[in-house]
């Protein structure tokens, strides 16, 4: 994906002009970052990058081998597609019905874990090596509506509807029980930030949906109160901060986008549609949100923020 940025004013237009693959898009906000080059910018925008190849709701998305992969979802339990920056293509048929599970990339392989297609599949764990799927393990508990992350050379599965305070670690050969989660965690989000696991929000109750804790490898501690009730949204780490996006609540909360800089939360932008039970990834210097939301929105794919390494032209 080619990115360009012009700053200044010309021909009656002022402010910033952003180009993605040669097409001009309107930047909602431009922030010049304090970096050595002096030319890097973070731009927030709502740019429609593609139409997803199927209705994608409550599946999982990851970046694998420099492509975005979307996996499973409601009523599309066995689908697996990838996007190379310009087009979507079919990759494989998933080895089991995958929905409300989690996917991660671990040791250069794509792992899918758990799900809720039916109760017999909630402990499934398979991996994709780029060619075929193979079974890896049986999960230590029924895992769905929880989250998985890769941290310290292991896969961590966290919470879920039937194990909301469980925390287990896969070291490549066995699962081991770890420090229990400090609150009922499911339909929240989890990321690795500053070498710690952060869990954010939950669907358990409104009093818990604003919780934010971190795990330093041995114990959990409270970090912050989230700026809104956050559940069934998505979080990513981008531009040295944690970004939370969307929520399965009122319309006003489902279009929220906030950033944690390590000290405080600030509002970033308004999302282009009501976003919940979709996925988000960081790809090619930008945040991409995929699917989710109301009927008809689950084929959406937007680039909402991007980081441009330099100004390509200054307009005078």
N, C-alpha and C positions, 0 to 999 in steps of 0.2 A: 504494500500500500504506500503510495507516494503522498507525503504530507508537505504542505507549504503554508507560509505565514507571511502576511504583509501588514505593516503597521504604519500609521500616519493618516493623511487625508489627501484625497484627490478626486476631482470631478464631482464635488458635492457630497462624496461619501467620507465619513470620518470613522476613526476607531480602527478595529482590527478586521482583517479579512482572512478567512481560513479556506484553504483548498485541500480537498481530499481526492486523490486520483484525478486531479485537474478540474474538479467541479467545485465551484464556490459554494460554501455553506455559511450560515450566519452564526457567529460566535455569540454566546450569551454572556460570556464574561472572559476577560483575559487578565491573567496575573503574570507579571514578569517575576521570575524566580531569582533568588539571590544565589547564583551559581557562578563559578569562575569564568565561564565563557561570556556571561552577560547577555547571551542571546537565546537562552532557553525559555520556553513559555509553557504554561499549563492552560489549556483552553477547554471551557465547558460548553457543550453544544448538544443539540438533539438532532443527530444525522441518521437518517434511515439507510442502513448499510445493505440490507438484503431482505428478502422474504424467506422465512425458514421453509425447509422442504416438507415439513409436516407440523401438525398442531402440537406444540411442545409445552406441556404443563406438568409440573411435578416430576420431571426427569432430572438429569444431571448434565453438566457441561464442564469440560476441562480443555486446557491447551496441551496438545501432545504432538511432538515432532513439528512444531511451529504451525499447527493448524488447530482450529476450534473443532472439538468433537461434541456432538449432542447425542445423548443416550436415553432411550426409553421415554417414559411419560405416560400419562393417563390415556388409555385407548390406543396407544402406540408403543406397547410394552417391549417389543422386540427390535425396534428401529435403532440404527446407528449410522449417523451421517457426519461428514466433516466439511469444513469450509477452509479454503486455501487463501482467503483474502479477496477472492472474486467470485467463486462459484461453489455450490454445494454438490457433494457426490456421496452416493451410498457406499458404506464401508463394509458392514457385516450385518448378520442377523444375531442379536444378542442370545446368549446361551440359556437364558430364562427370562420370564416376564419381569421387567425391571421398572419399578415405579415407587417413588418415595424412599429410595435408597440413596447411597452416596457413591461418588466416583472420585478417584485420586490418581495421580501419576506417581509411581514408586519404582525405583530402580529401572527407569526407562521403559516401564510397562504400565498399561492402563488397567486399573483395578476397579471393579464394581462390587459393592458390598450391600447385602441385605435388600430390602424393599418390601412392598406390601401388596404385590399382585395376588398372592394368597398366603395363608399362614405357613405353608410348608416351605416357602422360599425365603423366609425372613433371616435365615442363617447362611445363605449362599454367599460365596466369595470366589469370583473368577477374575482372570487377568487376560489381557490382550497384548500380544507381543509385536503387533503390527501385521500379523498374518493370520493367527488363529486364537481362539479362546481355549483356556484350560482351567480346570477347577483348582483352586489354591488351598482352601481350608473350609472348615465349618466355623462360623462365627460363634463366640461364646454366649451370646444371648440373642433373642429376637430383636433385630435392628432395623427399624424403619422410622422415618421422620426425625432421625438424629443427624449428626454431621460427622464427617471423617476429614482428618488432615494428616499431612506427613510432617513429622517433627522428630529431630534427633535420630534419623535413620530408621524410623518406624512408622507404621500406620496407626493412628489413634482413632478409635471410634468412640463417640461421645453422645450419651443420652439416647433419646428416642422415646417413642410412645409407650413401649412396654419395659423400658429400662432407663428411665429418665435421669437417674443419677449414676449410671454406669460409665466407666471409663476403662477401656482395655487397649493394650498395645500389641501390635504384630511386629515381631523383630525379623521377619523373613522366614521363620520356621514354626514359631509357636505364639499363641496368645497368652498374655499375662494380665492379671487384674492390677489396676493402678488406683491412685487416690480418687475416691468418689467425688462426683461433681457437687458443688455446694448448694445447688437448687435444682428444681425439676426442669430439665432442659429438653425440649423437643420443639420442632419448627422454629428454632432460633438459628443462628449462624455461628460458624467458627472459622478463625483464621490464625495464621502464625505471623506475629508481628514483633519485631525486636527480640527475636529468639525466645518468644514465649507464646503459648497457646492462649488465644482470647476467645471466650464464648460470649455471645451477645443475644439478649432477649429470650423469649420463650412464648409458647402458646398456652402455657398452663393456667395463668391468670394475669389480670392487668397489673397486679402488684409486682409480678415477676418479669413482665415483658419489657421492663426498662433496666434490667440487671445487666451488668458487664463485669465479668471476672477474668482473671488471667492465671495461668499455671506456669510456674518457672522450672518445671522438671521435677519438683518434689511436693509443692503445696499450692493451694489456690488462695487468691486474695482478691478483694473487691477493687475495681479500678474506677468506675464512674457510674453515674446514672445516665442512661441513654436519653436523648432529647425528645423522644416520642415512643409510644408503645410499638415495639418492634417484634413482629413474628411473621413467618412465611415470606419475609423479604430476603435479601441477599447481602452479604458483605464480601469485600475484597480488600487487599492491601495494594495501594497505588500511591505513588508520589509521596513516599515516607509517611503515609497515614492510613488509617482504617476508614473505609467508606461503607456506610450502610445505606441501603436503597429499598424503598417500597415497604409495604405492609399490607396484610390482609385485614384491613379495617375500613374506616371511613375513606371516602374518596380523597380527602385532603392529606391523609397520612400515607396513602398508597402511592403518592407521587413525590414523596420527600426523598432527599438525598443529602446526607450529612457526612462530615469528615472529622475524625479524631486525630489530632496532631501529636498525641502523647500527653497532652495537658488538658485540652478542652475540645468541645464539639462546636463546629460552625456549620451553618447551612451552606451547601454548595450550589444547588440548582433545583429546578422543578423537573421531574421526569416527564417524558413525552406521552406517557400513558399510565393507567393504573397498573402497577407492577407488583405482583405477588405470585408465589409458587412458580416463578421462572428461575433463571440462572444468570449469573454474571461472571465474566472472566476478564483478565487483563491480557490484551493481545496487541502486538505491534504498537506499543506505547499508549494504548488507550483502554478505557473501560467499555466493554460491550455488554449490553443487557439483552437477554434472549427469552422470548416466549413469556408465558405466564399471563396473569391478568384476566380481564373479562373475555367472554366469548368473542372471537375475532381478533383479539390482541395476541393470542398465543402463537401467531406466526411472525410476530414482530422481531426485528433485530436492529438495535440502535447502537451507535457509537455516541456515548454521552460525555466523555472527557478524553482528552488526549494530550500527550506531552511531546512537544516539538523541540528537537535539539537545537535548531538555530532559525533565525529570521532569514528567509531567502531573498527578501527584497524590502527595502524601506521606501515608502512612497513620500515624496516631497511635494 
